[in-house]
Amino acid sequence: NKIISLIKNAEKSVKIASFSFTHEELANELIKADIKNLNVTVLVEKKQRNAQNSQYERLRDFGINIKVDGNKYNMHHKFLVIDGKIVITGSPNHSWSGFNRNDENMVIIYDENLALKYNNEFDRLFDEGGVV
């Protein structure tokens, strides 16, 4: 719920790098953020884009700027950068189980310097990614 709240309150941008992205409510909030003209970009692991309940095609079809990673190995990141100043990172995949059932860890960090480093890493990965 905290992640959804932070996305609802975003003012400029939301960037998500996720190994597996199947969380429908999170996808809904990204679509709403995009409708509000926030800069929404998403990067998912290429091998997970067609997983059961994957939100990849749905987000792409709604016009979200989404790519699959260009890494020949697994892109195993699970982080968000909101407005270039908030980093959310941890072990859960962006899935219902990751947020509600599994034993996971996640931290929310309010630090613009750290957010800049995550943002730069996201941009590097996104530039190497592609659309399928």
C-alpha positions as CSV (number, residue, x, y, z in Angstrom):
1,N,0.0,0.0,0.0
2,K,2.9,2.4,0.7
3,I,4.3,2.0,-2.8
4,I,0.8,2.7,-4.3
5,S,0.5,5.8,-2.1
6,L,3.9,7.1,-3.2
7,I,3.0,6.6,-6.9
8,K,-0.3,8.3,-6.3
9,N,1.6,11.3,-4.8
10,A,4.3,11.4,-7.5
11,E,4.7,14.8,-9.2
12,K,7.1,14.2,-12.1
13,S,8.2,10.6,-12.7
14,V,8.1,7.0,-11.8
15,K,10.8,4.5,-13.0
16,I,10.5,0.8,-12.2
17,A,13.0,-2.0,-12.9
18,S,11.5,-5.3,-12.1
19,F,12.5,-8.9,-12.7
20,S,8.9,-10.0,-12.6
21,F,5.9,-7.6,-12.8
22,T,2.5,-9.2,-12.3
23,H,1.0,-6.9,-9.7
24,E,-2.2,-5.6,-11.4
25,E,-2.9,-2.8,-8.9
26,L,0.6,-1.4,-9.2
27,A,0.1,-1.5,-13.0
28,N,-3.2,0.4,-12.6
29,E,-1.4,3.2,-10.7
30,L,1.2,3.5,-13.3
31,I,-1.5,3.9,-16.0
32,K,-3.1,6.5,-13.9
33,A,0.2,8.3,-13.4
34,D,0.8,8.2,-17.1
35,I,-2.7,9.7,-17.7
36,K,-1.7,12.5,-15.3
37,N,1.3,13.2,-17.7
38,L,3.9,11.9,-15.3
39,N,7.0,10.4,-17.0
40,V,6.4,6.6,-16.4
41,T,9.1,4.2,-17.5
42,V,9.3,0.5,-16.8
43,L,12.0,-2.1,-17.5
44,V,11.2,-5.8,-17.0
45,E,13.3,-9.0,-17.4
46,K,13.0,-10.2,-21.0
47,K,12.3,-13.9,-19.9
48,Q,9.5,-12.8,-17.6
49,R,7.5,-10.6,-20.0
50,N,5.2,-13.5,-20.9
51,A,4.9,-15.0,-17.4
52,Q,1.4,-15.7,-16.1
53,N,-0.3,-12.4,-15.2
54,S,2.6,-10.4,-16.5
55,Q,1.6,-6.7,-16.9
56,Y,4.1,-6.1,-19.7
57,E,1.7,-6.3,-22.7
58,R,-1.0,-4.5,-20.8
59,L,1.3,-1.6,-19.9
60,R,2.7,-1.5,-23.4
61,D,-0.8,-1.5,-24.9
62,F,-1.8,1.5,-22.7
63,G,1.1,3.4,-24.1
64,I,3.4,3.2,-21.1
65,N,7.1,3.6,-22.0
66,I,8.1,0.0,-21.2
67,K,11.0,-2.2,-22.4
68,V,12.6,-5.5,-21.8
69,D,16.2,-5.6,-20.6
70,G,19.0,-6.1,-23.1
71,N,21.1,-8.3,-20.8
72,K,21.7,-11.8,-22.0
73,Y,21.5,-13.0,-18.4
74,N,18.8,-12.2,-15.9
75,M,18.0,-8.6,-15.1
76,H,17.1,-9.2,-11.4
77,H,16.6,-5.7,-10.2
78,K,13.6,-4.7,-8.2
79,F,13.5,-1.0,-7.6
80,L,11.5,2.2,-8.1
81,V,12.7,5.8,-8.4
82,I,10.0,8.3,-7.7
83,D,10.4,12.0,-8.7
84,G,14.2,11.5,-8.7
85,K,14.3,11.6,-4.9
86,I,12.7,8.5,-3.5
87,V,14.2,5.0,-3.9
88,I,12.2,1.8,-3.1
89,T,14.3,-1.3,-3.3
90,G,14.3,-4.8,-1.9
91,S,13.8,-8.4,-2.6
92,P,10.2,-8.8,-3.6
93,N,9.1,-9.1,-7.2
94,H,6.4,-6.7,-8.2
95,S,3.7,-9.3,-7.6
96,W,0.9,-10.0,-5.2
97,S,2.9,-12.8,-3.6
98,G,6.0,-10.6,-3.3
99,F,4.1,-7.9,-1.5
100,N,1.6,-10.0,0.5
101,R,2.7,-13.6,1.1
102,N,6.4,-14.1,0.9
103,D,9.0,-13.2,3.5
104,E,10.7,-10.3,1.8
105,N,12.6,-7.1,2.7
106,M,12.1,-3.7,1.2
107,V,13.3,-0.2,2.1
108,I,12.1,3.3,1.1
109,I,14.9,5.8,1.1
110,Y,14.4,9.5,0.8
111,D,17.8,10.6,-0.6
112,E,18.2,12.6,-3.8
113,N,21.9,11.6,-4.1
114,L,21.1,7.9,-3.9
115,A,18.1,8.4,-6.1
116,L,20.4,9.9,-8.8
117,K,22.6,6.8,-8.7
118,Y,19.6,4.5,-9.1
119,N,18.2,6.8,-11.8
120,N,21.4,6.7,-13.7
121,E,21.5,2.9,-13.5
122,F,17.9,2.7,-14.6
123,D,18.6,4.9,-17.6
124,R,21.6,2.9,-18.6
125,L,19.6,-0.4,-18.5
126,F,16.7,1.2,-20.2
127,D,18.9,2.5,-23.0
128,E,20.2,-1.1,-23.6
129,G,16.7,-2.5,-23.5
130,G,14.2,-3.1,-26.3
131,V,10.5,-3.5,-27.1
132,V,9.1,-6.9,-27.9
